[in-house]
């Protein structure tokens, strides 16, 4: 029985601090390779999804009878709770909608509002959480409670009409839930959707809540579209050694409007639209009675029969045409102690290198697909081997149930943004570090360490100067003074830049 294991290309030495936030020439090229662990028992995954019609044949064309996927009647992830600061609001864009995510300390819940103040349409994500736990607009100070109602208008006279109770003073509040350590929201604020949780919930993956598994997450803003991102993650053939690849066999078992399930030599692959794609090991047969033991709770299984499991979980979020967001997690139930010792940012270094490896070519590929038209993908792309089964299944799903592309409503006409310079595409700081609590803390710490080392070097120069005489001593003193002056200017500039970032 085969399972899937994460690797990165080995280096002779760890990447330097400057390599962490800059593009690399020869990064590792895949999230996974494959090894064979000892067979034991598997606890299968169960994911909540809406009721589905009878599974249609795997057809590549639409018909008038095919149901169409409603992109605005789905749950969408915004961010992992581990990367959210409860003290400030966070702006996010999903499906072209700008929303603000903030912590309501009065109710002890995360809230998701439209990122627009009803007063003058300023972004609420640029505001703050005031002393009373309300979301306050930075422009004129209007304050809002957890239900979206306006609580205070500073400019309104106390003896005048209560203008803050008007419906026009309210902010649209979207249904939201924390599940699997991720904040999800429903992109429709109509009153009839207040109880949407009782009808439909986000896809649930038990291993992300299981304390016997690691639960480290990462996130990255991607400079190409959702369709390209998700099909790239479904492609196991672009391995580290691309010339040494081998045939891979996949068979699609189910395929309908609710996604598809595929069986491969290396495990099961499941797509739950619109966002979730994950890979998990095959079920293992219970040798005692010849049946599969996936229905038995893990706690009831003997220790020696517990399967070593490693999952690949990718949550792909459509942001806007040409932009997407990825949240990933690779839970495992073995070697858990490693995550307790190694900080999360060190894992992110290698994982971001993998994303960097084909980032530019995928950005260019997206523009080429746009030129031929998304409905012509199967005509333009030659995909004769079974290693492309998952990609083909996804493209057929997209064409059959969504016209070959994401439904952006009336937000966009589908045109892609122009290609920026390559160094902008490969930026690591703004696409990852600022949105990752672990990496941002490490970045500040490494900057502080750099200053300490520079001061220490100046001190050593002064010490050498104090022990010497004549011209060399004078030159050394002048050099030390000049270096201290440059260090002061650099530190002042970095402080100003950091202040602007926090604003």
C-alpha positions in Angstrom: 0.0 0.0 0.0 1.4 3.3 -1.0 1.1 6.7 0.8 2.2 10.1 0.0 5.1 11.8 1.7 6.3 15.4 1.6 9.9 16.2 0.6 12.0 19.1 -0.5 15.1 19.1 -2.5 18.1 18.6 -0.2 20.5 21.6 0.2 24.1 21.5 1.4 23.2 24.3 3.8 20.0 26.0 5.0 18.7 29.0 3.1 19.9 32.4 4.4 17.6 35.1 5.7 17.8 37.0 2.4 16.9 33.9 0.4 13.8 33.5 2.5 12.1 36.6 1.1 13.6 36.5 -2.4 13.1 34.3 -5.5 15.4 31.3 -6.0 17.0 30.0 -9.2 16.7 26.2 -8.5 13.9 25.5 -5.9 12.3 22.1 -5.3 9.6 21.4 -7.8 6.9 19.3 -6.0 4.9 19.1 -2.8 5.1 15.4 -2.7 6.9 12.1 -3.7 5.9 8.6 -2.9 7.1 6.0 -0.5 5.7 2.7 0.9 4.9 2.6 4.6 3.8 -0.5 6.5 0.2 -1.4 5.9 -2.1 -0.9 8.8 -5.7 0.3 9.4 -7.2 3.6 8.0 -9.9 5.8 9.4 -11.6 7.2 6.3 -12.5 10.9 5.8 -16.1 12.1 5.7 -16.9 15.5 4.3 -20.2 17.3 4.5 -21.6 18.3 1.1 -25.0 19.1 -0.4 -27.2 16.4 -1.7 -26.3 15.5 -5.2 -28.3 14.3 -8.2 -27.6 11.0 -9.9 -24.0 10.9 -11.0 -23.8 11.8 -14.7 -21.4 10.3 -17.2 -18.0 11.9 -17.5 -19.0 14.1 -20.4 -17.0 17.0 -21.6 -19.9 19.1 -22.9 -22.9 20.9 -21.2 -26.4 20.1 -22.0 -29.5 22.1 -21.1 -30.4 19.5 -18.5 -27.1 19.8 -16.6 -27.5 21.7 -13.3 -25.2 24.7 -13.0 -22.9 25.3 -10.0 -23.9 28.3 -8.0 -20.7 30.0 -6.9 -22.4 32.5 -4.6 -24.2 29.8 -2.6 -21.1 28.1 -1.2 -18.9 28.4 1.9 -15.5 30.1 1.3 -12.4 30.1 3.6 -10.9 33.4 4.5 -7.9 32.6 6.7 -6.5 30.2 9.3 -7.2 31.4 12.9 -3.6 30.8 13.7 -2.6 33.7 11.4 -5.2 36.2 12.6 -4.6 39.0 15.1 -7.7 39.6 17.3 -6.6 43.2 17.9 -7.0 44.4 14.3 -9.4 44.0 11.4 -8.3 42.0 8.4 -9.2 42.7 4.8 -9.7 39.9 2.3 -11.1 39.5 -1.2 -13.0 36.4 -2.3 -15.0 36.1 -5.6 -14.3 39.7 -6.2 -16.0 40.7 -3.0 -14.1 42.8 -0.5 -14.8 41.7 3.1 -13.4 42.6 6.5 -12.8 39.9 9.1 -12.6 41.0 12.8 -12.9 39.6 16.3 -16.0 40.6 18.3 -14.7 40.3 21.8 -18.1 41.1 23.2 -19.6 37.9 21.8 -16.3 36.0 21.5 -16.8 35.3 17.8 -15.2 36.2 14.4 -17.3 38.5 12.2 -17.3 39.0 8.5 -18.6 42.3 7.1 -18.7 44.0 3.8 -15.5 46.0 3.7 -17.3 49.3 3.1 -18.4 51.9 5.6 -22.0 53.1 4.7 -21.0 56.7 5.4 -18.5 57.4 2.7 -17.6 53.9 1.5 -14.1 53.9 3.2 -12.7 50.4 3.8 -13.4 49.2 7.3 -10.4 46.9 7.1 -8.2 50.1 7.5 -10.0 50.8 10.8 -9.5 49.5 14.3 -11.2 47.7 17.2 -12.1 50.4 19.7 -12.1 50.1 23.5 -15.7 48.9 23.6 -14.9 46.0 21.2 -16.6 47.7 18.2 -15.3 47.9 14.6 -14.5 51.6 14.0 -14.0 53.2 10.6 -10.7 55.1 10.4 -12.2 57.9 8.3 -14.9 59.5 10.5 -15.0 57.2 13.5 -18.4 55.5 12.9 -18.6 52.4 15.1 -20.4 49.1 14.4 -21.4 46.1 16.5 -21.2 42.4 15.8 -24.5 42.3 14.0 -23.5 45.1 11.6 -25.6 47.7 13.2 -24.2 51.2 13.7 -23.5 51.9 17.4 -22.1 55.4 17.4 -21.8 58.4 15.0 -19.3 60.9 16.5 -20.7 63.8 14.4 -24.3 63.3 15.4 -25.4 65.7 18.2 -26.5 63.9 21.4 -29.8 65.9 21.6 -30.6 65.2 17.9 -32.2 62.3 16.1 -30.7 58.9 16.5 -29.3 58.6 13.0 -27.2 55.6 13.9 -30.3 53.4 14.1 -31.2 53.9 10.5 -30.9 50.8 8.3 -28.8 52.9 6.0 -26.2 53.1 8.7 -25.8 49.3 8.9 -23.0 47.2 7.4 -23.8 44.0 5.5 -22.9 41.1 7.8 -22.2 37.7 6.3 -22.8 34.3 8.0 -19.5 32.8 9.1 -18.1 29.8 11.1 -14.8 28.6 12.4 -14.2 25.0 11.2 -11.0 23.0 11.1 -9.2 26.1 12.4 -10.3 28.2 9.4 -12.8 31.0 9.3 -15.4 30.4 6.5 -18.1 32.8 5.3 -21.2 32.6 3.1 -21.1 35.3 0.4 -24.7 36.4 0.7 -25.9 38.6 3.5 -29.7 38.3 2.7 -31.8 37.7 5.9 -32.9 34.2 4.6 -29.2 33.1 4.9 -28.8 33.7 8.6 -29.7 30.1 9.3 -27.7 28.7 6.4 -25.5 26.6 8.8 -28.5 24.4 9.6 -28.8 23.6 5.9 -25.2 23.5 4.7 -21.8 23.5 6.2 -18.2 23.7 4.8 -16.4 20.6 3.9 -15.1 18.9 7.1 -11.8 17.1 7.4 -11.6 15.3 10.8 -7.8 15.0 10.8 -7.4 18.8 11.0 -9.2 18.6 14.4 -7.6 15.3 15.6 -5.1 16.0 18.4 -3.1 13.0 17.3 -2.2 14.7 14.0 -0.1 17.7 13.3 -2.1 20.8 12.3 0.4 23.3 10.9 -1.1 25.5 8.1 0.3 28.0 5.6 -1.2 30.6 3.2 0.0 32.4 0.1 -1.4 34.9 -2.3 -1.0 33.5 -5.8 -0.5 35.8 -8.9 -2.5 33.5 -11.2 -6.1 32.4 -11.2 -8.0 29.8 -9.2 -8.5 27.5 -12.2 -4.8 27.3 -12.8 -3.9 26.9 -9.1 -6.2 24.0 -8.5 -5.4 22.0 -11.6 -1.7 22.5 -10.9 -2.2 21.0 -7.4 -4.1 18.1 -9.0 -1.1 17.3 -11.2 1.2 14.7 -9.5 3.4 14.3 -12.6 5.4 17.5 -12.1 7.8 15.9 -9.7 11.3 17.0 -8.6 13.0 14.8 -11.2 10.7 15.6 -14.2 12.8 13.6 -16.7 12.7 10.5 -14.4 8.9 10.4 -14.1 6.9 7.3 -14.4 3.4 6.3 -15.5 0.7 7.1 -12.9 -2.7 5.4 -13.0 -5.9 7.1 -11.8 -9.5 6.1 -12.2 -12.4 8.5 -11.6 -15.0 6.7 -9.5 -17.6 9.4 -9.1 -18.1 12.7 -11.0 -21.0 15.1 -10.5 -21.8 18.7 -9.6 -20.5 18.0 -6.1 -17.0 17.3 -7.3 -15.3 14.0 -8.0 -13.4 11.1 -6.3 -10.5 9.4 -8.0 -8.6 6.3 -7.0 -4.9 6.0 -7.8 -2.0 3.7 -7.0 -0.9 6.1 -4.3 -4.1 7.0 -2.6 -7.6 8.6 -3.0 -8.0 12.1 -4.4 -11.2 14.1 -3.7 -12.4 17.4 -5.0 -15.2 19.2 -3.1 -16.1 22.4 -5.0 -15.4 25.1 -5.0 -12.3 25.1 -2.8 -11.2 21.8 -1.3 -8.9 19.3 -2.9 -7.2 16.6 -0.7 -5.3 13.4 -1.0 -5.4 10.6 1.6 -4.2 7.0 1.8 -6.2 4.0 0.6 -8.4 2.2 3.1 -6.6 -0.8 4.5 -8.4 -4.2 4.8 -8.9 -5.5 8.3 -7.0 -8.8 8.3 -9.2 -10.3 11.1 -12.4 -10.6 9.0 -11.4 -9.5 5.5 -13.5 -6.3 5.6 -12.5 -2.6 5.6 -12.1 -1.1 9.0 -12.6 2.5 8.1 -15.9 2.7 10.0 -14.2 1.6 13.2 -13.2 4.6 15.5 -9.4 5.1 15.6 -9.5 4.9 19.4 -10.8 1.3 19.3 -7.9 0.1 17.1 -4.9 -1.6 18.7 -1.8 0.6 18.7 0.1 -1.7 16.4 -2.6 -1.5 13.8 -2.9 2.3 13.6 -2.0 3.4 10.1 0.7 6.0 9.6 -1.3 8.6 7.7 -0.2 11.7 5.8 -2.7 13.9 4.0 -2.2 16.6 1.4 -4.9 19.3 1.9 -5.2 22.2 -0.5 -7.8 24.9 -0.1 -8.0 27.1 -3.2 -9.8 30.4 -3.1 -10.9 32.4 -6.2 -9.9 36.0 -5.5 -10.4 37.8 -8.8 -9.4 37.0 -12.4 -5.7 36.3 -12.4 -5.4 36.1 -8.6 -6.1 33.3 -6.1 -5.2 32.3 -2.5 -4.0 29.0 -1.2 -4.3 27.6 2.3 -2.5 24.3 2.8 -2.1 21.7 5.5 -0.2 18.4 5.6 -1.5 16.6 8.7 0.2 13.4 9.8 -0.1 11.1 12.8 3.6 10.2 13.1 6.7 12.2 14.1 4.3 14.8 15.6 7.1 15.8 18.0 8.9 17.5 15.1 6.3 20.2 14.8 6.5 20.8 18.5 10.2 21.6 18.2 10.7 23.1 14.7 8.9 26.5 14.3 6.3 26.8 11.6 8.2 29.4 9.6 11.0 26.9 8.9 8.5 24.6 7.2 7.2 27.5 5.2 10.6 28.3 3.7 10.6 25.0 1.8 6.9 25.0 1.0 7.1 28.5 -0.5 10.1 27.4 -2.6 7.9 24.7 -4.1 5.2 27.3 -5.0 7.9 29.5 -6.5 9.3 26.8 -8.7 6.6 27.0 -11.4 4.9 30.3 -10.4 6.1 32.3 -13.4 5.3 29.6 -16.0 1.8 29.1 -14.6 1.1 32.8 -14.8 2.2 32.8 -18.5 0.2 29.6 -19.1 -3.0 31.3 -17.8 -2.7 34.1 -20.3 -2.3 31.5 -23.1 -5.4 29.7 -22.0 -7.3 33.0 -22.0 -6.3 33.6 -25.6 -7.7 30.3 -26.8 -10.7 30.5 -24.6 -11.4 28.3 -21.5 -14.0 26.2 -23.3 -11.3 25.2 -25.8 -8.9 23.8 -23.2 -9.4 20.2 -24.2 -8.9 20.9 -27.8 -5.7 22.9 -27.3 -4.1 20.7 -24.6 -2.9 17.2 -25.5 -3.4 15.0 -22.4 -3.0 11.4 -23.5 -1.7 9.8 -20.3 -3.5 8.7 -17.2 -1.3 10.9 -15.1 -3.5 13.8 -16.3 -6.7 12.2 -15.2 -7.3 14.5 -12.3 -6.7 17.6 -14.3 -9.0 16.4 -17.1 -11.7 15.5 -14.6 -11.5 19.0 -13.1 -11.6 20.7 -16.5 -14.6 18.6 -17.4 -16.3 19.5 -14.2 -15.6 23.2 -14.7 -16.9 23.1 -18.3 -20.0 20.9 -17.6 -21.2 22.7 -14.5 -19.8 26.2 -14.8 -19.2 27.0 -18.5 -15.5 26.5 -18.2 -14.8 29.3 -15.8 -15.6 30.9 -12.4 -18.8 32.9 -12.2 -17.7 36.4 -11.0 -21.2 37.8 -11.1 -21.1 41.4 -12.3 -17.8 42.2 -10.8 -15.5 41.4 -13.7 -15.6 40.8 -17.5 -13.1 37.9 -17.1 -10.1 39.8 -18.5 -6.7 39.2 -16.8 -4.5 41.9 -15.3 -1.3 42.7 -17.1 1.8 40.8 -16.3 4.0 42.6 -13.8 7.8 42.4 -13.7 9.1 39.0 -12.7 10.5 40.1 -9.4 7.0 41.4 -8.4 5.4 38.1 -9.3 8.0 36.3 -7.2 7.6 38.5 -4.2 7.5 36.6 -1.0 7.0 39.3 1.6 3.7 40.7 0.6 2.3 37.4 -0.7 3.1 35.4 2.4 5.1 36.9 5.3 2.7 39.8 6.2 -0.2 37.3 6.3 1.6 34.6 8.4 1.9 35.1 12.1 4.9 32.8 12.4 6.9 34.2 9.5 6.2 37.9 10.3 7.5 37.3 13.9 10.6 35.5 12.5 11.2 38.3 10.0 11.2 41.0 12.7 13.4 38.8 14.9 15.9 38.3 12.1 16.0 42.0 11.3 16.7 42.7 15.0 19.5 40.1 15.0 21.0 41.8 11.9 21.1 45.1 13.8 22.7 43.5 16.8 25.4 41.8 14.7 26.1 45.1 12.9 26.5 46.9 16.3 28.8 44.1 17.5 30.9 44.5 14.3 31.3 48.2 15.0 32.3 47.5 18.6 35.0 45.1 17.4 36.3 47.7 15.0 36.5 50.2 17.9 38.3 47.7 20.0 40.9 47.1 17.3 41.2 50.9 16.9 41.8 51.3 20.6 44.8 49.0 20.5 46.5 50.5 17.6 48.4 53.8 17.1 48.9 56.4 14.4 47.2 56.7 11.0 45.6 53.3 11.1 43.8 54.2 14.3 42.5 57.5 12.9 41.2 55.8 9.7 39.5 53.0 11.8 37.8 55.6 14.1 36.5 57.5 11.1 35.3 54.2 9.5 33.5 53.2 12.8 31.8 56.6 13.0 30.7 56.4 9.4 29.3 52.9 9.9 27.4 53.9 13.0 25.9 56.8 11.1 24.8 54.5 8.2 23.3 52.0 10.7 21.3 54.8 12.3 19.9 56.0 9.0 19.0 52.4 7.9 17.3 51.7 11.2 15.3 55.0 11.0 14.2 54.1 7.5 13.2 50.6 8.4 11.2 51.9 11.4 9.3 54.3 9.1 8.6 51.6 6.5 7.4 49.2 9.2 5.1 51.9 10.6 3.6 52.4 7.1 3.0 48.7 6.8 1.2 48.5 10.1 -1.1 51.4 9.1 
